[in-house]
Amino acid sequence: MIFKRVADTRPYPAHGTTLKQWADVPPRQVRLDELVTTKTTLDLDTLLADDSTFYGDLFAHVVSWEGQLYLEDGLHRALRTALQQRNSMHARVLELGGAKDRATG
């Protein structure tokens, strides 16, 4: 299995983070098998494009919420990583507070 789970929704609250704000989040390594997808489909044109980062961030966008890592943007990058037989990739991880975080903090 490539991902922890395949989902088609974003269960976390809307965070309103702009592309400029995402760019301020430093990338870090994340394991593919710890990610929950937020999309069930992929545009093959995006996956097979020679330069798939032309219109977006170089790094995938991941939201950490209530102990889960959700792959919000960059499914094509994650699949390319898996096809290259690697089990981790660099991503920007946005930490959102959740019920579990507030209960312990």
N, C-alpha and C positions, 0 to 999 in steps of 0.2 A: 504494500500500500504506500502510495506517495505521500498523501496528506493524512492528518489525524482524522479529519471528517470532511465530507463534501456537503456544503449547505448552499442555499440560494437566497439567503437573506442576511441582513446586518442586524443582529440582535441587540447591539449596543446603541445607546442614544446618539442622535446626530451631534457631531462635534464641531462642524463648521470650520474646520481647519483649511486654510487656503494653501495653494501650491507654494507660496513664499514661506508660510509657516512650516510646511512639511520640509522644505529645504533646510530649515534651521535644526531639524531633528537629526542628530548624527546617526549614520548607519551602523548596524551591528550584525553579527552573524545570527541567523535563525535556522533551525532545523526544519526541513520540509515536513517531517512527521509530527511536528508540534503545531502545524498550521491548520486552521479550519477555513475553508474557502467561503466566500460570500457570493460566488457565482458558480453556476453549474455548466455554463457554456463558454466557449472560447472561439474567437474569430481567427480562423486559420491564417488569414492575411497578416494579422498581427504577429502570430507565432512565427511565421516563415519570413517575415520582412527582414531584409539585410540590416537595416538600422531601426530596430524597434523602439529606440529611445528618443527618436527625433522629436516626437510630439509630447513626450512626458519625461518624468524623472528617471534618472539612471537606475535608481533603486526602487524596489517594491515598497508599497505602503502597507504596514501591518498595524492593527489596533489591538492593544492589550487591554482586555476588559474582563473582570471577574475571573482571573486566573486562566483565561484562554487567549490565544493569539489568532486573530482573524485577518486573513489576507484580503485587504480591501481593494488594492490595486496592484497588478503585477502578476496575474495568473500566468500570462505567457512567459514571463521571466522564470517563474517557479517551474513550469513544465520544461522549459529549455534546460534548466539546471538538472532536473530529473533525467532528461534524455541524455545528458552528458555524464550520467551515472555519478552525480554528486548528491550528497544528502543535505547540504546546507547552502545558504546564499546570504548575501548582504541585503538588509532591508532597513528602512526607517521605521522604528517602532514607537507609535504614539501611545503613551500610558494614559488611559482614562480611568478615573475613579469609578468604583462599582460598589454594590452593597457589601461585598466581602471586604473590600478595602476600608470602607467607613466603619465596619464593625470592629476591625482590628486596630484602626488608627486613632 
